Amino acid sequence: MTSPPHTGSAAPAAGSDKLDARVLKIAGVVVLSAIMSILDLTVVTVAIPTFVNVFETSFAIAAWTMTGYTLALATVIPLTGWGADRFGTKRLFITALVLFVAGSVACSFAWDITSLIGFRVLQGFGGGMLMPLGMTIMTHAAGPQRIGRVMAVLGVPMLLGPISGPILGGWLIEAASWHWIFLINVPIGAIALIAAIFILPSDDPSPSESFDFVGMLLLSPGLALLLFGVSSIPEMGTIASARVLIPAIVGFILVVVFVFHALRATHPLIDLHLFKNRNLTVAVLSMSLFAVAFFGAGLLFPSYFLQVRGESTLHAGLLLAPQGIGAMLTMPVAGFLVDKIGPGKIVMAGITLIGLSMAVFTQVGADTSYTLLLGSLFVMGLGMGATMMPIMTAALQTLTHHEVARGSTLMNIVNQVGGSVGTATMSVVLTNLIQNREFAGPAIASQQNPGIRAELEKVPGVLEAGLQQAGEAFGNTFMVAVVLIALTLIPAYFLPRTKPKAPVEDDKEAAPPLLMH
């Protein structure tokens, strides 16, 4: 198994609570890289209408610039744990950065929608490895007693990416061109690459366990097919479609077969024996429900401002800023407290805040007070800062050194699958609710089409009624998210509520302290 080498001066004592300069520098490299990867999940959303016009394609096809990226993430994440053990986290991290930046440059030179989708897949192969590798590197650097605080640092791009992505994308498209939503990654990636070379501790990978080719042939395509089917639900408008059912069922079967294979294999691609760890199991259940609710609701917030309130893309992104501000305030505090008293109480409080503030959105209409909405988003951000990364911390802080890479890979798979399921679920519920309301669909279309708006305004009260119906459809969809958030309280209740104890390492696998020049 991989062990960080001794390369110089001593790190702080294992019992030290302080995040020293060495750990903060490593965190800076990881966060800078994670920002690029996570921003690219959302920054493209505002460019889809531009792709439709520039490449003369349909919205459904242009949306695959997002779906292809997501599928690439899901495909490569399972390989990351083995790759980190085999080649070392630093080498693999640098490789992932190079792939991501190369994919970004290629995307900016795309000549048609097919080439753009292909280059987005290349981008996703690099981006998919950055987050689990970053979590592994930071966990090794900080040690189990400080995981809460370093996870809080890593949580900043995870929570702010969906908020700042639409703002950045809208501004770049308006100020320059669509090419710059990809080219912006080049200078950031270059800085991250140079910093990674000089700051991350050197690798000294030991001979690795054999690669689980059978597991790879089962899990990677299984996840990709499952998410392809789920991601096709909004486009097809129903689950009962061959394009949805066939890949989803085949993917699900492959994943189930992988589970049976992994339980028998000596060195499986994903070590399911990690579920013997109670804290990790409870964290996985909590993260599954939270990811479905959070990422699903994350789709609804900007859509409400765009489709019901008629805001521009840039303004819709800015209106989400209170959520990010709230998260930034509580995240460092939550990280500190998790290291002191465990994640259980922190997560329960965070989920409660999210549920209460999201309940406000179940009552939205066409003219709901912005003061009320922005205040609710701020409170929701406070809850988010005390939820996502503390759950991640609960999963990782009791794992031994050699289990961390596999544990972080597992949590990222859960996050990815949960997010895709949540987005598809909310999209289908919202679409069906809008279709069941007579004037909601035309009213939403009128926000972006002056011609339709002029037609609706010819009949007094129709436009207003349609927008109110659309607001009610959003409110009812938010109710689904609230129920899921409430259900998250059940597994979260069993998260540890005491200061974590350092995991017991086997002598042959115990990791020496991270040291560096």
N, C-alpha and C positions, 0 to 999 in steps of 0.2 A: 504494500500500500504506500501511497505517497506520503512523505514526511517532509516538512519544511526544513531546509538545511540551516546549519549554523553559518552565518556569513559575517559576523562582526560583533558589535557591541551588544550588551545584554539588553533584553526587553524588560519592561516592568515586571515586578514579581507577579506570580500567578494570582495572588489574592488582591492585587491592586484594583481599585474601582475606577481609577482615572483613565480616561481615554487620552493616551499620550500622543505626541506629535507623529510618531511612526504609524500608529493606527489611523489617525486622522488623514495622513497623506494617502495611505492605501484606500481609505474610504472615499477620498476625493477622486481618485482614478476610477473607482468602481461606479460612483454616482454619475460622473461625467459620461461614462459609457452607457450606463443604464438610461440616462436622460434621452440619448439619441434613439435607443431601441424603443422605448415606451412612447416617445413623442411620435414616432413613425407609425404607431398603431392608430393614432388619432388625427395627425396633421393632414393625412390624405383624405379624410372624410369631407373636408370643405372643398377639396379639389375635384371631387367626382363630377359635379356639373361641368367643370372646365374640361375634363377628359372627354365627356360626352360630346361637347362642341368641337374641341380640337381634333379628336380622332374620329368624329362622325360615327359614334356607336351608341348603343342603348345604355340606359342607366344600369340595368341588370348586369350587363357585361362589364361596364366600367367599375362596378362594385367589387369585381374580382381582384382589383388592385389591392383591396383590403383583405378579402377572403384568402387569396393566394399567400399573402404575407403571414396570415394567421395559421394556415395549414402548414407552412414551412416551419414556423415556430414549434408547432405541436410535433412535427416529425423529428426534429433534431434534438429537442429537449431530452428524450429518453437516452440518447447517446452520450450526453454530457457527463454524467456521473462516471461511466467507464472511461471516457476520454480523459477526464481529470486525473483519475488514478493511473492511467497508462502513460500519458505524455506530460503530466504536470499542469497545474492550474494556470501558471503564468504563460506557458507556451500556447495552451489552448485559448486563453483569453486574448492574446495578441492575434492569433489566427482568426478568431471570431471578429475582432475589430477590423482586420484587413478585409475580410469577406463582406462585412457590413458596409464599409466605406466604398469598396469596389462596386458593390451592388447599387449604392446611392449614386455614384458617378454614372453607372450604366443606365439607371432609371432616367437621369436628366437628359440622356441622348436617345431615349426611346423614340422610334419612328412611327409606331402604331400601337394600338391597345394591346395586341398580343405580345409584342416585345416588352412593353411596360409591365405586364403581368408576370412575364418570365423573369425579368430583372428584380421585381419585387420578391419573388420566391428566393432568388439568390440573397437578397437583403435579409430575408427572414431566416435563412440558414445561419447567418452570422448573428443576427439579433437574438435568436432563440437561445443561443449558448451564453450570451452576456449576463443575463440575470441570474441563472443558477450558479454560474461560475463566480459571479460577484458575491453572491451570498456565501459560497464556500470559502472564498478568499478572506472575506471579512470575519467570518465565524472563526476560522483558524487564527487570524491575526489577534482577535480580541480575547479569545478564550470563553468558556461557558459562563463565567460570572459577569461578563460584560456584553453578552449577545443582545440584550434588550436595547442597549444604547446604540450599538452599531446597526441593528435592524431599523431603529428609528431614523438613522441617517439615510439608509438605503430606501426607506419608505417614502422619502420626499419625492423622488421622481415617479414612484409607483402611484402616488395619489395626485400629484400635480400634473402628470403627463396628460391625462384625459381632459384637464381643465385648460392648460396652456396650449395644447395642440391645436384646437380650433382657432385660438387667437393668433398664434404664430402663422398657421397656414393661411388664414384670411388676410393677414397683413402682408405676407410675402407675395401672395397672388395679386393683391391690389397694388402694391408698391413696385413689384418687379414682374415676375411671370411664374407659371407653375413649376418651371425647371428648378427654381430656387428652394422649393420645399425639400428637394433632394440634395442640391449642392450645398445647402447650409450645413450638412453633415460632414463635408470635407474638412473645413478648418477645425471643427470640434473634434472630429475623429483623429486628425493629425496630432492635435494637442494630447488627446487621450492616449494615443499610441506611443508617443515619445515619453509621456509620464509613466505609462505601464512598463516600458523597457527599463527605466531608471529607478522606479520606486517600488514596484512589486518585488517581493523576495524571490530569489532564484529557485528554480525547480531542481529537485534531485529525486526523480521518480524511481522507485524500485521496480524490479520485474513484476509486471502486472498479471493478474489472473486472466485466464483465457476469455476472449470476447464471445458473448452470447449471440451468435449469428441467428439462431432459431428465434430467440426472443426479439431481436431487431426486426426480423421478417414478419413477426406477428404484431408487435406493439406499434411500431412507427406507421406502417400502412393502416393498421387498425384504427389508431387515433385520427389519422388524416381522413379516412373514409367516414368515420363517425362524425367528425366535425364538418366534413363536406355535406353530408346529409342534413345535419342540423342547420348549417348555414344556408342551405337552400330553401328552408321553410318559408322565410319572409318573401322570397322571390316567387315561389310557387303558390303561396297563399293558403296552403293546406299541408297537413302531415301525410294525408292519403295520396301521395304522389310517388310515382316510381323513382323519380330523381331524388326524392327524400328517403324513401323507405329502403330501396335496394342498397345504396352505399352505407346508410346508417345501420342496417341489420348486419350486413357483411362485416362492417367495422366493429360492431358490438361483439359479434361472434369471435373475431380475431382477438379482441381484447380479453374475452372470457377464456379462450384457449391459452392466451399468454399467461393468465393468472394460474391456471393449472400447471403450465410449464414452469413458471417461476417458482412455484412451491416445491417442485421436485429438482430443479436444476441446482448444481453446485455453486455456480457463479452467475446468477440471473442478471439480466440487463437492469431491472429494477428489483431491489431486494425487498420482497413483500414480508419477509420476516421482521422488518422494521416495525410492523404493526403489533408486534409483541410488546412494544413500548407503548404503554397506556397513554402517555402525554401526546405522543405523535398521532395515535389513532383519534383521540378526541380533537386534536388540532385539525386533522384532515376533515373530519365531519363538520367542524365549525367553519373551516375555510370553504368547503364545498357549498354550503348554504349561503354563506356571506357573499361569495363570488357571484353566484347566480343572481342574488338580489342587488348587489352593489353595481356590477357591470351592466345588468339589465336596466336598472334605474338610471345609470350614467348615460344611456342612450336617450332616455326620455327627457331629461332636463333641457339640453340644447334644442331638441326637436320641438318642445313646447314653446320655447321663446321664438323659434323660427317660424313654426307653422301656425300657431294660435295668436301670438302677439305681433307677428310680422317684423321681428327684429332682423337686422343684417347678421351675417355670420360672425363678423368681428364683434358686434355688440352682444350677441348671444354668448360668445366666449367670455367676454368681460363680465357679463352678469353672473357667471359661474365663479368668479374670483373669490367671493366670500367663503365659498366652500374650501378653497385652497388655503386661505388665510387662517381659517379655523383649525385646519389640520396641522398647519405649521406651528400653531401655538401649543397644541396638546401633544404632538408627537415626541418632542424631546423629553417632556415631563413624563409621558407614559413609558418611554424607554428606560428612564431612570428608575421609575417605580417598579417596573417589571423585574429589573435586576434585584430590587430590594424585597419585594413582597410577592413576587410571582405574577403571572398574567391574568389569573382568574377574575379577580375583582375589577381590574382595569378594563378587561374586555366586556364584562357584563355591563359596566357603566357606559362604555362606548356604544355598545349595541342599543342600549336603552335610549340614549340621546339620538341615535340615528333613527330608530323607530318612531319616536315622538315627533321629530322634525319632519320626517318623511310623511307622517300622517297628515300634516298640513297640506301637502300636495294632492292628497286624495280629494280635496275640496276645491281644486282650481277651476276657474272659469275663464272667460274671455277678458275679464277686466279685474282679476284679483290683484290686490295691492302689491306693488313691487317691494314695498317696505317689509311686508309680511313674508314674501317669498325669499328675499335676500337674507332676512334675519333667520329664516328657517334653514337656508343653505349654510349660513355661518355656524349654526348650532350643529348641523349635520357634519360639517367639517371637523368640529370639535370631537364628535363621536368617532369619525373616521380615523383621526389621528391616534385614537386609543384602541383601535380594533385590529386593523389588518396586520400591521407589523408585530404587535404583541402575540397574535395567533401564530405567526411565523416563528417568533421567538420560542413559544411554547413547544413547537415541533422540534426545534433544533437544539435547545440548550441542554437536553439530557442525553443527546447522542454522543457516542465516542468520536474521537478525532477521525477515524477512518470511515465512520458512517455518515459524516456531515455531507459529503458530496452527493451521496445517494439520497439522503433526506431532503436536501434542497432541491434536487431534481424532481423528487416525488411531489413536493409542495408546489413547484412551478407547473407541473402537469395538471394537478388539481385546480390551480388558479386558472390555467388556460382553458381547460374543459368547462369549468364552471362559468367562466366569462362568456364563452361561446353559447352555452345553453341558455344563460340569462338573456343575452342579446336577442337570440332567436325567439325565446318565449315571449318577451315583452313586445317584440315586433309583431308577432302573430296576434297576440291579444289586442294590441292597439289597432292594428289594421282591421280586424274583424269588428271591433267596436265602432270604428269610424264608418265602415261600410254599412252598418246597421242603423246609422243615423242619416236621415234624408239629405240634409244640407251640409253636413260636416266635411265631406270630401271636396265638393266644389269650393267651400269657403277656404279650406286649407290651400287648394290650388290657386285661389285668387291672390294669396299673399305674395306669390312669385310671378303671377301672370296678370298684368293690368287689363288685358282683354276680358278675361273671365270675371275679374272684379267689376268691370264696367257693366257686364251683363247682369250680375247679381244685384248691383245697386239700382237697377231699373225697377226691381220689385221691392218696395219698402219693407224693411225688417228681415229680409231673407239672409243677407250677409251677417248681420248681428246674430240671428238665430243659429246660423251654421257655425260661427266661431264659438258660440256658447256650447253647442253640441260637441264640437271638437274638444273644447276644454273639459267637458264632462267625460269624454272618452279617455283623455289622458288621466283624469282623476281616478277613474275606475281601474285603469292599468296600474297606477301607482299603488292601488290597494293590494295587488298581487305581490308587489315588492315589500310592502309593509308586513304582510303575512309571512313571507319568507324570512324577513329580518327577525320577526318574533320567534319563528321556529329555530333560528340560530341560537337563541338563548338556551335551548335545551342542552346541546352538547357543550356550549360555552360554560355552563354551570359546573361542569366536571373538570375544567382546566385547573391546574395547580394554583393554590392560593397561599403558598409559602415561598420563601426565598429558595431558589433552586440549588441543589447540591451538584457539585462537579461530577460528571460521569466517570465511572471506574474504567480505566483503560487496561487492556491486557498488556503485560510487560512487553511482549513482542510487537505490540501495535501502538504503544504509548507514544504520543507525539512530543518531541522536545519543544521548548518555547520557540516562537518565531524570533529570529534574530536577523539583523541586517546592518549594513553600513549606514 
